[in-house]
Amino acid sequence: MRRLLILLNMLAMAVVMLGQTVETVADRIDRQRYEFPQEKIHVMTDRGSYMAGDTIWLRAWVVDAATHQPVNASRFVYAELLSPSDSVITRVKIHSGDDGIFQGYVPLDVSMPEGRYQLVAYTMFMQSVGTDYFYRQPIEVMSLMSLRKRIVSRCVRDGDRVDVTLRYENAVDSSLCAYHTFGYLASNGLWLQRGGGEKEVRLTLKGKDAQMPVLAVQFDNYDKYILLPPPHDNSVTFYPEGGYLVPGVENLVAFKVHDPNTLAVSDGGELCDGEGNVLARLEVEHDGMGVVAFTPKWGEAYKACWHDLFDQEVVYDLPVVRDDATVVQVRHVGDSISLTAVGARAAGSLLVLQQRGRYVAQGNESLVIDPSLLEPGVVQAMLFDESWRCLSERLFYAGGKELPVVPLVTDRNDYTDRDHIKVDMDLGDLTRMAGSHCAVAVVDDNATVLTEGNIYANLLLQSELRGHINNPTYYFDTIYSRADRSRHLDMLMMTQGWRRYDIPRVLRGRIAEPQYPIEVSQVITGQVLSDWRKKPVVGGKVSLIVPRMVYSNVVYTDSLGEFAVVLPLFLDTDSAECVVQAENVKGKKQMNLEVAKDVFPVNYYMNDAAAHPVATASIVDEQAWRMAHDGDWRHVMLNELLVQAVRPRGNPMAGSPYNLTSKKIADRDIRSLEDAVREIPGLWVMNGALYTAGDGTERNRVYIYVDGELVDVAGGADDAMILDAMEQANNNDTPELRLQMAKMGVAQYSLNSLTYTRAPI
């Protein structure tokens, strides 16, 4: 009787432990997502190729990484344009409205070199998960000079040496063009220049110069980035399913040829045992990837044999067979996905599945999943032992049905200029999409290269995996066989890694926390120190003024002399200058005021230009057509012009009728600001206030700030301050005196010359 009671008691304890395990796994994964939610971003541009001087118009969506639902926690998106050498050319900060829409533009300088750039987008909060998960998109930029001429390159790598041949050609007949100077940028940052000519240019790059991903060259005023061939990498990497080769069962091994140009990939390779017996053929199926199935034996060494382009045999060792390893194997059985733990420690292990940081399922050694019950996307399967150590990991893609496509129909096929286009979208059963935001780019398909990638490939694939994925849209393109795409997608899953959350760490109770805040508003921070002793000014007054927006704010410093001014979201503002000044508790101005600079991520991409094709002649022709027929404007490329002018001498403002120099101030006995402004036509002083018209309404009111502080026009106690400022003007040591005109414009007085200027808001 005692044995029966003990057995029943042990069974009850096992049931309780199993219930606690289920609760612990699900709750900890959910708590990690609650403590550290993540964002994804997708950007749509109006096209994929531009001419220098164009504008990149863009629309960004920020979504929750787990649900892919729009979120508006982060109110700012940063968009950067990176050069082919990975330096930041332009950075813009885009804020959203209450509807969560991010829309803006990136201007392209008319003189920027030709080449393949990258558009990168992220939020401040996304820096917490690492720069690998920033959005990026290749952008082709063509030089205006390409309408008439072109730079044709041929690069050959021989070990650590690269031979470069450049032709400066006529775009019409490919004849060589004469040039005055030629130059290129070396790896040490020096610009090396040669004389002119009318022949090919030959360069030999060695050492660090040969390791550069791109070479910046210039023929006269035509600048271009030349893609250099990367060092040859004839290696092949092998990825056993689940991480290890285990004996006695059939194993899948994915492999990837890193540089197909160095191996006879089309001929395939061979999988051999230690005695040289051929076990299977190694066929590259897609993008350098392939997979082979075989049953390893304990103690046997396996090799893969290929031949290079010179018919020399190249041998690679496969990972060793581990009799102490346990791995997760994924198989598609009918309409289900079967997951099984095989190997030395399958008994007692725990399988856990998660997708985008959400708990999916768990089981002991095996699971059968209906993919139609999962959201489309990458699923991570992990095998744990009793100490929550991860024994094996396997990624697979779920989502049995094709992704929905929303038909878009226009009311007609042909339109003329300024016609209205009526567009109908049939949502069908996708009622949950009602009220969603859409972005539409209307372009000429005969003269525009569309953007690469789409929102499916980005959110469901590229944003989930580390590293670069070549042509991710292929896996969602229905013009290809679904069976082929599924097989190739599984190869991709076996050769990539998923690292958004460290789930083993989470299940051990170590919850990750974000390192960057969610940016909900613009904040200006800094520190105020005393003038002489450089000590923190405690309780100091910091005033901030945004003249263009008629906005001001006052904050006080803390015990470290630090301050933070939160700016409201100006929904109708592109950019605006701010004026900041500080005073101590006695009202004395403090000049040691330091405003903290914004910090941005750097060096976050290795150049992957080799993964993208360079511009083709058809792109140049299409852009030339577009530039010549762009709306009502005509763009004509002229030959180089030389414009000469005589350098002006003396003060160019000296003869201005609205200029009040220090001499005039003394001659006319100007003693106050009121006396000064009366000298300027178009301004009236009425009842101690300043206006631009004689009606005295608030609409025409002008406000005056000296060093950021509002002052009265009519004399009084402010006279001494104004006169002191004018005395300092003779030493060229006085900040501007600014006038703010509400709703009308900005007027400025420079105290060095008290010059009146106007500019529209």
Secondary structure by P-SEA (a helix, b strand, c coil): caaaaaaaaaaaaaaaaaaaaaaaaaaaaaaaaaabbbbbbbbbcccccccccccccbbbbbbccccccccccccbbbbbbbcccccccbbbbbbbcccccccbbbbbbccccccbbbbbbbccccccccccccbbbbbbbbbcccccbbbbbbbbbcccbbbbbbbbcccccccbbbbcbbbbbccccbbbbbbbbcbbbbbbbccccccccbbbbbcccbbbbbbcccccccbbbbbccccccccccbbbbbbbbccccccccccbbbbbcccccccbbbbbcccccbbbbbbbcccbbbbbbbbccccbbbbbbcccccccbbbbbbbbcccbbbbbbbccccccbbbbbbcccccccccccccccccccccccbbbbbbbcccccccbbbbbbbbccccbbbbbbccccccccbbbbbbbbbbccccccccbbbbbbbcccccccccccccccccccccccccccccccccccccccaaaaaaaaaaaaaaccccccaaaaaaacbbbbbccccccbbbbbbbbbcccccccccbbbbbbbcccccccbbbbbcccccbbbbbccccccccbbbbbbbbcccccccccbbbbbbbbbcccccccccccccccaaaaaaaaaaaaccccbbbbbbcbbbbbbccccccccccccccccaaaaaaaccccaaaaaaacccccccccccccccccccccbbbbbcccbbbbcccccaaaaaaaaaaaccccccccbbbbbccbbbbbbccccbbbbbbcc
